[in-house]
C-alpha cells in the first residue's frame, strides 16, 4: 500500500509540475495586464505601470516568472495579485465559500442518486423505472445556467411572494397528491390490487397533509414539534434496522428504538441548551450522541449482534439529532423572515451583508443562500449518479456469484446489500472521486449565476485581468484535489473488491 501511494505521488508531482508550467504560461499570455493603466492620465500612468511591472515581474521572461512563483509556492506563499492583495487570503476565503456550496450538493447527489438508481434497477421496466429514466435524461440535458435562472425566478422570487399568503391552491394539492400516489404505487411489489391500495392511501395522506399545511398556514411560522420528532425517530429506527439487520424484531432493532427514545427525551431535556447554542455546542452534542448510541448498541446488541446494533443505534441517533436541529431552526423562521423583509430565499451571494442574529437565524441565512445553487447542482449531478447506479446494479445482478448467493438461500436483502451493491459501487467510486476532485476546484458557472465569490470567481477574475497568480492558486487546489481523490478511489477499489491488488 505504501509503495503504491509513494509511486502515485511521485508520478503525480511530475505531472503537476508540467501542467503548472503550461497553465502559468497560458494565464500570463491571456491578455495585457497593463491595459487598464494605459487609460490613465500621462502624469500618473508611468508611475502606476512601473509599480505593477515590479509587483508582477513583467520585466522578466515568462519562464523566469514561473520559477519565481514556483519557488515561493513551495514554501506556501502563492504571491500577490496585481492589486497587491495576498492570494493566500483570497484563496482561503474562496475555498471556504466553495466548500459550503459544492460539498453538501455533491454528497446529497451521490446518496440520493445511488438510492434512486438501485431502486430503479430492482424495479426494472416498471412505471417507476421509466419515470426515473425519463427524468434523468431531461435533467442531464439541462444547461446549468438555465436551471439557475428558473430557480431564481420560481424558487426565490415567486416563492418569497407566496410566503406572504402561504395558502396552497386546491388544484396544486390534487396534482401533488396524485403524483405522490403514482410514485408509491410504482414502488410497490405485488398485484394490481396492492398497487391500487398503495395509490389510494398515498394520495389520501398527501392530500390531507397538504390541506392541513394550507389551512394552518404552516409556512408562515413553520416547526415540527415533539410529535413529529418522535414519529421521525421511530421511523428512522425501524428503517435503519430493517436496512442493516433485516425486518424481523431483533437486538439491533431494539437498540435503534432505544436510541430513538433517548433522542426524543433529549428534545425536552436539552431545550434550554438549544435556545442559544454555538457551533461548538452543536458539534459537542453530535459527538455525545455518537458516544451514547455506541454504548446503547454495545449493551443491547449482545455478542452476536453487537456490530449491527451499534450501527443502527448511531444512525438513528444522528438522524434524530438532525430532525431536532431542523425543528429548532424552523422555529426561528418567522423572526428571520421578518428581519430580511420577507425574502428568506436569496438569489445572490453566500450571506446577507452585515446581517446579525442568533445562531439559528444565521443558520437560516446560510441555508437560504445555499438553497438554490445546491438544488441546481443536485439536479444535474443526480441524473448522472442515477443512471450509473442503475446500469451498474443491473450488470452486477446478472453475475454468477449473485445467482449462487440466491441459490444458497440467502435473504434477498443480504444478496443485494452484501454482494450486488458492494461490487456495483466500483464504477460509482470512479465517478464520485472525479466529481469531488473537480467540484472542490469550483463550480464556475453556478457561482457566476448565483453571485458567489468563490473559486470560480478567483479563476475568472485572474483570467480577465491577465493575472496568473489567482489562476495558479485555483490550479493548485483543483489539481491537488483531483490527484488526492483519484488516489482515494484506487484504494477504495481494493477495499470493495478483494481481487484488486495495489501492486
Wavefront OBJ file of the C-alpha trace (Angstrom):
o trace
v 0.000 0.000 0.000
v 2.714 2.483 0.999
v 4.739 1.653 -2.115
v 1.669 2.221 -4.291
v 0.923 5.588 -2.652
v 4.543 6.718 -2.926
v 4.709 5.727 -6.615
v 1.465 7.548 -7.384
v 2.659 10.674 -5.556
v 5.938 10.790 -7.469
v 4.218 10.395 -10.838
v 1.561 12.950 -9.881
v 4.180 15.503 -8.827
v 5.883 15.341 -12.224
v 2.516 15.727 -13.947
v 1.572 18.665 -11.707
v 4.860 20.480 -12.334
v 4.487 20.135 -16.102
v 0.818 21.171 -16.029
v 1.528 24.123 -13.748
v 4.147 25.458 -16.195
v 1.711 25.226 -19.103
v -1.040 26.855 -17.036
v 1.217 29.703 -15.933
v 2.340 30.431 -19.483
v -1.244 30.448 -20.774
v -2.507 32.636 -17.917
v 0.382 35.092 -18.333
v -0.317 35.490 -22.052
v -4.104 35.626 -21.952
v -4.118 39.421 -22.156
v -2.340 42.658 -21.327
v -2.001 43.144 -17.538
v -1.282 46.844 -18.103
v -4.306 47.562 -20.308
v -6.296 49.410 -17.610
v -3.311 51.577 -16.694
v -2.804 52.766 -20.268
v -6.055 54.721 -19.936
v -4.767 56.801 -17.001
v -3.533 60.391 -17.460
v 0.069 60.578 -18.590
v 1.327 62.062 -15.312
v 0.004 59.082 -13.314
v 0.418 56.404 -15.944
v 4.182 55.949 -15.793
v 4.458 55.506 -12.025
v 1.428 53.153 -11.872
v 2.803 50.986 -14.691
v 6.253 50.866 -13.104
v 4.741 49.749 -9.796
v 2.708 46.953 -11.426
v 5.631 45.820 -13.585
v 7.738 45.485 -10.458
v 4.983 43.687 -8.493
v 4.197 41.198 -11.276
v 7.836 40.900 -12.518
v 6.711 41.794 -16.021
v 10.261 42.817 -16.913
v 11.276 39.151 -16.747
v 10.566 36.364 -19.275
v 7.566 34.162 -18.609
v 9.644 31.125 -17.646
v 11.613 33.177 -15.105
v 8.390 34.489 -13.591
v 7.131 30.910 -13.349
v 10.158 29.716 -11.399
v 9.896 32.727 -9.083
v 6.250 31.787 -8.408
v 7.109 28.088 -8.026
v 9.873 28.764 -5.528
v 7.552 30.858 -3.367
v 4.657 28.395 -3.775
v 6.777 25.514 -2.481
v 7.164 27.465 0.758
v 3.405 28.088 0.972
v 3.428 31.629 -0.431
v 1.178 31.954 -3.506
v 2.161 35.576 -4.041
v 0.048 38.679 -4.541
v -2.343 39.646 -7.303
v -1.852 42.705 -9.459
v -3.610 44.915 -6.876
v -1.167 43.786 -4.184
v -3.645 41.576 -2.284
v -2.343 38.411 -0.657
v -3.507 35.478 -2.781
v -3.311 33.125 0.214
v -6.035 35.127 1.958
v -8.140 35.321 -1.207
v -7.759 31.566 -1.687
v -8.782 30.785 1.898
v -11.982 32.819 1.505
v -12.707 31.260 -1.890
v -12.189 27.698 -0.653
v -14.496 28.314 2.314
v -17.291 29.569 0.048
v -16.796 26.755 -2.460
v -16.834 24.060 0.226
v -20.142 25.417 1.544
v -21.620 25.368 -1.936
v -20.465 22.144 -3.527
v -19.715 19.598 -0.802
v -23.279 19.313 0.509
v -24.669 19.294 -3.033
v -22.267 16.567 -4.163
v -22.854 14.346 -1.116
v -26.637 14.665 -1.459
v -26.461 13.969 -5.199
v -24.381 10.832 -4.578
v -26.588 9.465 -1.781
v -29.931 10.244 -3.413
v -28.760 9.290 -6.909
v -27.386 5.907 -5.798
v -30.558 5.150 -3.813
v -32.838 6.003 -6.743
v -30.617 4.096 -9.166
v -30.695 0.946 -7.023
v -34.478 1.089 -6.623
v -34.841 1.658 -10.355
v -32.670 -1.393 -11.067
v -34.686 -3.550 -8.651
v -37.917 -2.353 -10.319
v -36.597 -2.672 -13.883
v -39.117 -1.740 -16.602
v -41.713 -0.697 -14.012
v -43.500 2.643 -14.104
v -41.034 3.981 -11.556
v -38.088 2.872 -13.695
v -39.470 4.501 -16.848
v -40.231 7.730 -14.951
v -36.751 7.867 -13.416
v -35.145 7.169 -16.793
v -37.117 9.939 -18.481
v -36.452 12.411 -15.654
v -32.737 11.575 -15.595
v -32.299 12.207 -19.321
v -34.217 15.501 -19.084
v -32.204 16.697 -16.064
v -28.902 15.643 -17.618
v -29.612 17.668 -20.762
v -30.497 20.894 -18.935
v -27.879 23.685 -19.039
v -26.905 24.658 -15.505
v -27.225 28.394 -16.183
v -30.803 27.922 -17.447
v -31.684 25.826 -14.402
v -30.230 28.555 -12.207
v -32.314 31.270 -13.841
v -35.527 29.220 -13.444
v -34.738 28.529 -9.798
v -34.120 32.213 -9.128
v -37.461 33.129 -10.704
v -39.689 30.413 -9.243
v -37.693 29.083 -6.291
v -36.878 32.508 -4.869
v -38.897 35.401 -6.279
v -42.241 33.645 -6.711
v -41.803 31.531 -3.567
v -40.947 34.569 -1.441
v -44.052 36.334 -2.780
v -46.172 33.268 -1.951
v -44.876 33.209 1.634
v -46.785 36.441 2.302
v -50.003 34.381 1.973
v -48.908 30.700 2.153
v -52.143 29.082 1.020
v -51.866 26.059 -1.293
v -54.496 26.089 -4.097
v -56.764 23.008 -4.262
v -55.565 22.241 -7.799
v -51.948 22.069 -6.612
v -52.967 19.829 -3.701
v -54.748 17.472 -6.090
v -51.890 17.291 -8.590
v -49.209 16.736 -5.929
v -51.360 14.094 -4.192
v -51.855 12.209 -7.453
v -48.137 12.309 -8.217
v -47.358 11.016 -4.726
v -49.871 8.205 -5.186
v -48.357 7.234 -8.522
v -44.858 7.268 -7.034
v -45.775 4.988 -4.138
v -47.781 2.603 -6.297
v -44.867 2.254 -8.725
v -42.572 1.326 -5.822
v -44.851 -1.430 -4.517
v -44.246 -5.058 -5.371
v -47.393 -7.142 -5.834
v -50.551 -7.479 -7.861
v -52.775 -4.713 -9.172
v -54.904 -4.660 -6.021
v -51.845 -3.988 -3.829
v -50.702 -1.158 -6.054
v -54.186 0.384 -6.107
v -54.340 0.309 -2.315
v -50.911 1.984 -2.142
v -52.016 4.602 -4.689
v -55.218 5.419 -2.809
v -53.525 5.535 0.587
v -50.616 7.715 -0.525
v -52.928 10.080 -2.421
v -55.264 10.497 0.543
v -52.471 11.004 3.091
v -50.650 13.523 0.885
v -53.837 15.474 0.167
v -54.761 15.577 3.863
v -51.263 16.699 4.860
v -51.139 19.475 2.248
v -54.644 20.633 3.168
v -53.634 20.804 6.835
v -50.482 22.779 5.970
v -52.544 25.175 3.857
v -55.284 25.724 6.429
v -52.850 26.328 9.282
v -50.549 28.445 7.082
v -47.686 26.364 8.363
v -45.096 28.014 6.102
v -45.647 31.403 7.757
v -44.334 30.046 11.077
v -43.053 26.507 10.498
v -41.934 23.972 13.059
v -42.019 20.230 13.574
v -42.846 19.825 17.248
v -42.256 16.875 19.607
v -44.831 14.598 17.952
v -43.198 14.872 14.528
v -39.756 14.440 16.087
v -40.889 11.279 17.889
v -42.527 9.819 14.765
v -39.447 10.625 12.674
v -37.170 8.992 15.251
v -39.358 5.881 15.342
v -39.446 5.670 11.543
v -35.664 6.082 11.382
v -35.174 3.325 13.955
v -37.314 0.886 12.011
v -35.860 1.901 8.657
v -32.198 1.660 9.660
v -32.703 -1.620 11.489
v -34.509 -3.171 8.508
v -31.811 -1.927 6.137
v -28.906 -3.141 8.282
v -30.193 -6.258 10.061
v -33.465 -7.325 8.450
v -37.200 -6.784 9.027
v -37.681 -9.196 11.939
v -37.560 -7.788 15.507
v -34.072 -8.380 16.885
v -31.440 -6.808 19.100
v -30.300 -4.183 16.538
v -33.913 -3.006 16.205
v -34.245 -2.771 19.984
v -31.025 -0.756 20.117
v -32.322 1.601 17.418
v -35.654 2.025 19.211
v -33.812 2.769 22.451
v -31.709 5.404 20.697
v -34.888 6.915 19.220
v -36.497 7.040 22.664
v -33.460 8.679 24.258
v -33.295 11.210 21.422
v -36.970 12.116 21.847
v -36.488 12.638 25.601
v -33.448 14.831 24.897
v -35.717 17.065 22.796
v -37.200 18.314 26.063
v -34.158 17.990 28.321
v -31.825 19.980 26.060
v -34.335 22.716 25.239
v -32.568 25.378 27.390
v -29.195 24.479 25.863
v -30.571 24.761 22.319
v -32.132 28.175 22.877
v -28.847 29.982 22.211
v -26.124 27.495 21.171
v -22.991 27.969 19.125
v -21.231 25.748 16.619
v -19.015 24.177 19.285
v -22.090 23.236 21.335
v -23.749 21.569 18.334
v -20.556 19.665 17.493
v -20.242 18.558 21.115
v -23.842 17.337 21.162
v -23.266 15.383 17.938
v -20.152 13.736 19.389
v -22.035 12.930 22.602
v -24.837 11.403 20.525
v -22.386 9.050 18.822
v -20.809 8.009 22.138
v -24.181 7.372 23.824
v -25.511 5.424 20.826
v -22.371 3.287 20.675
v -22.899 2.465 24.350
v -26.565 1.605 23.679
v -25.666 -0.642 20.763
v -22.884 -2.303 22.740
v -25.151 -3.016 25.689
v -28.285 -4.075 23.810
v -26.680 -5.889 20.898
v -25.120 -8.727 22.809
v -22.177 -10.674 21.458
v -23.636 -11.847 18.159
v -25.425 -8.676 17.033
v -23.249 -6.006 18.645
v -21.827 -4.604 15.394
v -25.209 -4.167 13.704
v -26.761 -2.846 16.913
v -24.104 -0.141 17.220
v -24.580 0.867 13.565
v -28.377 1.092 13.805
v -28.232 2.998 17.107
v -25.678 5.529 15.825
v -27.527 6.205 12.564
v -30.849 6.529 14.400
v -29.352 8.874 16.981
v -27.729 11.116 14.391
v -30.915 11.225 12.328
v -32.984 12.134 15.388
v -30.468 14.830 16.289
v -30.713 16.194 12.754
v -34.506 16.371 12.981
v -34.254 18.232 16.293
v -31.738 20.636 14.719
v -34.094 21.341 11.803
v -37.018 21.832 14.198
v -35.166 24.425 16.268
v -34.022 26.202 13.134
v -37.564 26.326 11.729
v -38.841 27.822 14.976
v -36.756 30.923 14.198
v -38.021 31.160 10.619
v -40.679 33.803 11.304
v -38.255 36.177 13.039
v -35.590 35.639 10.387
v -38.044 36.190 7.529
v -39.215 39.434 9.148
v -35.608 40.633 9.539
v -34.923 40.179 5.797
v -38.158 41.862 4.644
v -39.947 38.599 3.919
v -37.341 37.342 1.400
v -35.800 34.289 3.145
v -34.694 32.597 -0.103
v -31.847 34.594 -1.608
v -30.731 34.701 -5.233
v -27.255 36.248 -4.871
v -24.262 35.727 -2.631
v -23.302 33.431 0.227
v -24.780 35.515 3.061
v -26.734 38.687 3.788
v -24.263 41.603 4.092
v -23.782 42.803 7.679
v -26.541 40.527 8.967
v -26.521 39.864 12.717
v -28.794 37.445 14.555
v -28.974 34.372 16.724
v -27.261 31.100 15.848
v -30.490 29.747 14.375
v -31.156 32.907 12.344
v -27.607 32.854 10.978
v -28.103 29.171 10.093
v -31.308 30.060 8.243
v -29.465 32.839 6.429
v -26.803 30.401 5.226
v -29.460 27.848 4.263
v -31.456 30.467 2.342
v -28.406 31.435 0.311
v -27.350 27.817 -0.243
v -30.785 26.505 -1.247
v -30.908 27.488 -4.920
v -27.306 26.793 -6.035
v -27.392 23.479 -4.144
v -30.626 22.496 -5.886
v -29.138 23.409 -9.262
v -26.027 21.299 -8.692
v -28.023 18.373 -7.302
v -30.476 18.361 -10.203
v -27.767 17.991 -12.816
v -25.492 15.619 -10.844
v -28.395 13.474 -9.645
v -29.186 12.311 -13.162
v -25.629 11.071 -13.695
v -25.471 9.076 -10.465
v -28.940 7.629 -11.033
v -28.088 6.279 -14.476
v -24.655 4.970 -13.459
v -26.073 3.276 -10.341
v -28.895 1.643 -12.292
v -26.602 0.351 -15.044
v -24.012 -0.901 -12.571
v -26.563 -2.741 -10.419
v -28.226 -4.350 -13.440
v -24.856 -5.625 -14.642
v -23.892 -6.990 -11.218
v -27.285 -8.607 -10.573
v -26.762 -10.899 -13.582
v -23.376 -12.194 -12.401
v -22.852 -15.800 -11.367
v -21.947 -15.044 -7.757
v -25.267 -13.239 -7.222
v -27.221 -16.218 -8.577
v -25.113 -18.504 -6.384
v -25.910 -16.408 -3.308
v -29.627 -16.711 -4.062
v -29.271 -20.452 -4.683
v -27.719 -20.877 -1.242
v -30.907 -19.480 0.268
v -29.587 -16.109 1.428
v -32.270 -13.434 2.002
v -32.746 -11.046 -0.909
v -31.736 -8.107 1.290
v -28.411 -9.803 2.080
v -27.843 -10.658 -1.585
v -28.429 -7.062 -2.634
v -26.571 -5.217 0.141
v -23.575 -7.502 0.753
v -22.970 -8.993 -2.695
v -24.511 -6.939 -5.509
v -24.344 -3.426 -4.040
v -20.736 -3.637 -2.885
v -19.441 -4.676 -6.303
v -21.799 -2.284 -8.037
v -20.116 0.600 -6.226
v -16.821 0.198 -8.099
v -17.753 2.295 -11.179
v -19.626 4.739 -8.931
v -16.406 5.230 -6.946
v -14.641 6.428 -10.081
v -17.389 8.934 -10.810
v -17.605 10.164 -7.202
v -13.841 10.640 -6.945
v -13.792 12.650 -10.160
v -16.751 14.768 -9.025
v -15.248 15.557 -5.636
v -11.949 16.445 -7.213
v -13.497 18.779 -9.756
v -16.150 20.483 -7.617
v -13.591 21.481 -4.990
v -11.929 23.369 -7.828
v -15.135 25.338 -8.125
v -18.491 25.200 -9.835
v -17.646 28.155 -12.048
v -20.954 28.536 -13.914
v -23.107 28.020 -10.819
v -21.055 30.510 -8.821
v -21.403 33.074 -11.602
v -25.183 32.640 -11.899
v -25.763 32.975 -8.151
v -23.110 35.609 -7.462
v -20.834 33.549 -5.224
v -17.318 34.912 -4.719
v -15.612 31.525 -4.542
v -13.060 29.518 -6.524
v -14.785 30.194 -9.813
v -14.706 33.941 -9.166
v -10.991 33.700 -8.358
v -10.318 31.980 -11.691
v -12.467 34.288 -13.817
v -11.016 37.410 -12.198
v -7.466 36.231 -12.810
v -8.184 35.467 -16.461
v -9.981 38.772 -17.070
v -7.119 40.710 -15.510
v -4.342 38.625 -17.136
v -3.056 37.962 -13.625
v -1.509 34.470 -13.324
v -1.246 34.284 -9.518
v -5.004 33.860 -8.773
v -5.247 31.420 -11.692
v -2.360 29.379 -10.303
v -3.956 29.370 -6.848
v -7.065 27.886 -8.447
v -4.916 25.369 -10.300
v -3.076 24.258 -7.139
v -6.331 23.475 -5.325
v -8.128 21.901 -8.298
v -5.234 19.734 -9.468
v -4.303 18.702 -5.939
v -7.903 17.665 -5.218
v -8.093 15.579 -8.405
v -4.836 13.760 -7.600
v -5.855 13.053 -3.996
v -9.358 11.835 -4.780
v -8.172 9.651 -7.650
v -5.728 8.020 -5.249
v -8.540 7.522 -2.720
v -10.604 5.914 -5.465
v -7.810 3.439 -6.274
v -7.508 2.472 -2.606
v -11.286 2.122 -2.344
v -11.274 -0.310 -5.279
v -9.115 -2.700 -3.276
v -11.490 -2.465 -0.326
v -14.604 -3.085 -2.418
v -13.131 -5.915 -4.489
v -10.545 -8.181 -2.777
v -9.389 -9.373 -6.194
v -7.789 -5.962 -6.812
v -4.250 -5.540 -5.512
v -2.418 -2.237 -5.211
v 0.799 -3.502 -6.755
l 1 2 3 4 5 6 7 8 9 10 11 12 13 14 15 16 17 18 19 20 21 22 23 24 25 26 27 28 29 30 31 32 33 34 35 36 37 38 39 40 41 42 43 44 45 46 47 48 49 50 51 52 53 54 55 56 57 58 59 60 61 62 63 64 65 66 67 68 69 70 71 72 73 74 75 76 77 78 79 80 81 82 83 84 85 86 87 88 89 90 91 92 93 94 95 96 97 98 99 100 101 102 103 104 105 106 107 108 109 110 111 112 113 114 115 116 117 118 119 120 121 122 123 124 125 126 127 128 129 130 131 132 133 134 135 136 137 138 139 140 141 142 143 144 145 146 147 148 149 150 151 152 153 154 155 156 157 158 159 160 161 162 163 164 165 166 167 168 169 170 171 172 173 174 175 176 177 178 179 180 181 182 183 184 185 186 187 188 189 190 191 192 193 194 195 196 197 198 199 200 201 202 203 204 205 206 207 208 209 210 211 212 213 214 215 216 217 218 219 220 221 222 223 224 225 226 227 228 229 230 231 232 233 234 235 236 237 238 239 240 241 242 243 244 245 246 247 248 249 250 251 252 253 254 255 256 257 258 259 260 261 262 263 264 265 266 267 268 269 270 271 272 273 274 275 276 277 278 279 280 281 282 283 284 285 286 287 288 289 290 291 292 293 294 295 296 297 298 299 300 301 302 303 304 305 306 307 308 309 310 311 312 313 314 315 316 317 318 319 320 321 322 323 324 325 326 327 328 329 330 331 332 333 334 335 336 337 338 339 340 341 342 343 344 345 346 347 348 349 350 351 352 353 354 355 356 357 358 359 360 361 362 363 364 365 366 367 368 369 370 371 372 373 374 375 376 377 378 379 380 381 382 383 384 385 386 387 388 389 390 391 392 393 394 395 396 397 398 399 400 401 402 403 404 405 406 407 408 409 410 411 412 413 414 415 416 417 418 419 420 421 422 423 424 425 426 427 428 429 430 431 432 433 434 435 436 437 438 439 440 441 442 443 444 445 446 447 448 449 450 451 452 453 454 455 456 457 458 459 460 461 462 463 464 465 466 467 468 469 470 471 472 473 474 475 476 477 478 479 480 481 482 483 484 485 486 487 488 489 490 491 492 493 494 495 496 497 498 499 500 501 502 503
